[in-house]
Structure formats: structure tokens, C-alpha cells
Amino acid sequence: MNERRPSGRQATRIRYRPMSPLREHLRESFWFAPLLTCLTAVALAGLTAWLDELSVSVTVEQTGSATELMRFTGAAKSVVSTVSSAMLTFIGVVFSISLVALQMAASQFSPRVLRLYVRSRLTKATFSVCLATFLFALLVQLSYDDSTDPATVTSVPVFSGLVAVLLVMLSLGLFVLYVQSMMRLLRVQYVIDRVANESVAVISLFRLLPPDREPPAAPENLLTLLHEGRSGVLRDVNIRRLVRLARKHDVVLHLVPRIGDFITPGTPIVRVAGGAPPRPWRIASALNVGVDRTMHQDLSFGFRQLVDIAIRALSPAVNDPTTAVQAVDRIHQLLGLLVHESFGDVRFRDRDGVVRLVEPVPDWECVVDLAFTEIRICGAGQPQVTRRLAATLDDLLRITPEERRPQLLAQRSLLERAVAAQAADPENLAFALLPDRQGIG
């Protein structure tokens, strides 16, 4: 188990469970759940076909004829045939809604929030169950016995028809929930709430702790390995694999880029302290490089999404300062969670307590700049936004330790100067800088 220990608090042992990259990547994909449900549908079709045959054989043994069961043949076949022909059309209708929702979200909020729709469990469940229902109904028809003689019939689709009806009812129920979910995700306040909740989860799972009392060797004097993989954004790293690799070679790995940085072949990727370095391809295998960022281990990506939503709302094409204020509300919440956290490189230990991996994270100044700079520049002419920013900064200044106040005071001063450049009238200036948690009521 890896752990990170705070300086000066040797009695406190902080345990950290690295999040599974595989689990996170499967959540980002859209193929795994449909594949799993389709395999289940194939197995279910075989099971119901066997039960249909078993029910006929049992009935014949007890009554000598399958006449009673034959009454269900026509209705069951009609139901299954209708399901198989209509479900594919139903799938098209369901996901036409998704395409419209994605287009509206990308244009109104930010392309970064599309990941919420892709990761939605309800969206995947609806698509998967509808697809499995279609496949089940299609396969069941292959097991039909066309015989109309009760003495020779071997299978009557009683169980198959019943399961098909249950799958249709489940699909309709999921469809209703799916439409409700899409309607909510088209409202910006729910999108902002989802982003904030994910950010809170990342902060709580990936706590920033003070550096160790005896940190590893300074990375400036260490052997540097260059990236040999493909170009892209460093989405996350497999912490367990890197720690095991460093333990095997008896070295300490200093990760150079932060999660969310864009890397290319030749970019310094790790600095190695200790013995012989691992092969670069072994390190590259533990790095997940993709085309976009993810919330898995990226502490600043939540702020990035909220800021993007705010500045898009403040653009002349949208001109919606109320949405920007709602984004600032959540930025206020997240900064309030971080004011007492210790920033510094995160150090992961092997099972013997030896530091094996050092990972850089954004410092307090970087987080504050990310949270306020762009919104301040874009919203300087909007009193609703400037009043909410002033209230946020004043609130944070009341609870922030003394050593972190300069960054907030600098943002307060820059806000005053930006508003003064927009409002020449003293009364308008005073109004625009009056702290208000609602912006303008």
C-alpha cells in the first residue's frame, strides 16, 4: 500500500489507495457496457431456449400433449418479432436525443463538459439494455420450432416471450429516466454541480500533504529520461506500476510533467535517482496519454471546466453573467476546501516505506490564478460578476492562513483595477466592487 506522510506529523499515517486506471478508462469508454450486455443477451437467449424445450418435455410427460402450451406460440412469436423489428428504431430515437444534447452542451457550456455525457452510467445502461433487447429478440427467433402438431413440437417460446416483454419494460423505464437525465444535463446549474462534485471527490481522494522531512535527492541533478510514446495530454499515471518499477530497480522516480500537461516525443518525462534507470518504454507503459484531460488524477481540471463555462457565458455571443456567477459559486466552494491543504510534491512509498515516486501538483498560486484571472478579465464590465468575485475573495481572505493571503490580496487589487478601467463613474465603481454573494440579488 502506498502512503504519503506529512512533515512533522510522524504519528499520523495517511493511507492512500491509488485509483484504478483501468476502471477509470472503462468509464470513459462507450463500448464495454454494451459488449457486456450483448454477451449476457446471447447467454440469456440460450438459457430461455433451453427452458422452452424443457417446459415442453415436462408438459408432454405429465399430460401426454403440448396442446396447452401451444396456445402461447402465436402470441409469443408475435411479441418477439415486434420487439426485434421495433427496438433498433427505438435505439436510433434514443440516441438522436444524445446527439442533440451533446451539440447544445458543447455550444452553450464548454466542449470539456461533454465527458459528463460520455461517462453517464444511465446513458450507457439505456443504450446497453436496448441493444441487448434487440439482440435477444433476434437470437430467440433462431430457436423457433415451426411445427404445429402438439405431438411433435419440441419448443414453445413461453419463457422467451416473457423475458422479451420484461426487457422491453426495462428499456422503457430506462428511457424515461434517460430523458429526464438529459433534460437536467441541458441545464447549466446541474452541469456545474456535477463538475463541482467530481472535483470535491478528487480533492478528497488525492489529498495534498506537506513534503517529507527527508525528501529524496533534488531532481535537478538526476538522470533525465525522455518520453518515447505518442504525443498528447498526460491524462493519468499508473501509480502502483511506477512504484513497483522503481522498487525493482531501487530508484526514485521524479515525474516531470504534471497531470494535464501536453507531452511529445523528446519531452522530459521522469528524472531518476539511485541505481540503473528502467527502460523508457517500461515507464511509458504506465502513462496514459490521450487527446483530452480527465478528472481521474487531475486536481486542476475541475477549475478549468468551471472557468470555461464562466468565460463562455461572459462572451458577447452569450452574455449570461448569471451563469458565470453560478460557476464562481462552485469555485468559491473548491477554494474553500483547499485553503488549509498543504501543497507540494506528492510522494508515494512502497510497502517498506521508501519513497519511490514523486509527483508534482499545482501550487496554491497556480490554483488561485486559474480560478480568477480569466473570469476577472472577461467579467470586469459586469457588476454582477465583479460583486460576486469580491465576495468570494473577501470570504477566502477571512479563512485563509496568513502565508497564503498575498495571492488573494493580489487578485483583489487586480479586480479593483480592472473594474476601475471599465467604470469611470465613482458611484458605479463602488457599486461594482460591493461584495454580494448573489452578484446582484
Beta strands, then each sheet from edge to edge (+ up, - down):
strand 1: 223-226
strand 2: 232-237
strand 3: 251-255
strand 4: 262-263
strand 5: 268-274
strand 6: 287-290
strand 7: 346-349
strand 8: 355-359
sheet 1: 1+ 5- 3+ 8+ 7-
sheet 2: 4+ 2- 6+
end
